Amino acid sequence: MLVLPLVWLLTAVGVYIAALRSGMTALRWAVAALISGPLLLPLFTSHKRLLLRKVQGGNAVWFRP
């Protein structure tokens, strides 16, 4: 019974910390994680990747073997 709210809360805290470290609006992402829980993680990851791509530019090399 208490597991689901605890997972939602821990997800919100984790997303808040990840957003702070990435330079994103942390409070907005934490509130969104409180509402949607772990379902937000793929959206957060893709948004973080798009933001990084925007900052680095389109011609940046992402992978060097």
C-alpha positions as CSV (number, residue, x, y, z in Angstrom):
1,M,0.0,0.0,0.0
2,L,2.8,2.4,0.8
3,V,5.1,1.2,-1.9
4,L,3.5,3.1,-4.8
5,P,3.6,6.6,-3.1
6,L,7.1,5.9,-2.0
7,V,8.2,5.0,-5.6
8,W,6.5,8.2,-6.9
9,L,8.3,10.3,-4.2
10,L,11.7,8.8,-4.8
11,T,11.2,9.2,-8.6
12,A,10.4,12.9,-8.1
13,V,13.5,13.4,-5.9
14,G,15.7,11.6,-8.4
15,V,14.4,13.6,-11.4
16,Y,14.8,16.8,-9.4
17,I,18.5,16.0,-8.7
18,A,19.1,14.9,-12.3
19,A,17.5,18.1,-13.6
20,L,19.6,20.2,-11.3
21,R,22.8,18.4,-12.5
22,S,21.7,18.9,-16.1
23,G,20.9,22.6,-15.9
24,M,17.2,22.1,-16.5
25,T,14.2,23.6,-14.6
26,A,14.3,21.2,-11.7
27,L,11.1,22.2,-9.9
28,R,9.0,21.8,-13.0
29,W,10.4,18.3,-13.7
30,A,10.0,17.3,-10.0
31,V,6.3,18.4,-10.1
32,A,5.8,16.5,-13.3
33,A,7.4,13.4,-11.7
34,L,5.1,13.7,-8.7
35,I,2.1,13.6,-11.0
36,S,3.2,10.9,-13.4
37,G,5.8,8.9,-11.4
38,P,8.2,6.6,-13.2
39,L,6.3,7.0,-16.5
40,L,8.1,10.4,-16.9
41,L,11.6,8.9,-17.1
42,P,11.7,8.3,-20.9
43,L,10.4,11.8,-21.5
44,F,13.0,13.3,-19.2
45,T,15.8,11.3,-20.8
46,S,14.8,12.4,-24.3
47,H,14.3,16.0,-23.3
48,K,17.8,16.0,-21.7
49,R,19.3,14.5,-24.8
50,L,17.6,17.1,-27.1
51,L,18.7,20.0,-24.8
52,L,22.3,18.7,-24.9
53,R,22.1,18.4,-28.7
54,K,20.8,22.0,-28.9
55,V,23.6,23.3,-26.8
56,Q,26.4,21.4,-28.6
57,G,25.1,22.2,-32.1
58,G,24.2,19.9,-35.0
59,N,27.7,19.3,-36.2
60,A,29.2,18.1,-32.9
61,V,30.7,14.6,-32.8
62,W,28.8,12.4,-30.4
63,F,30.7,9.2,-30.6
64,R,34.3,8.4,-31.4
65,P,35.3,4.8,-31.5
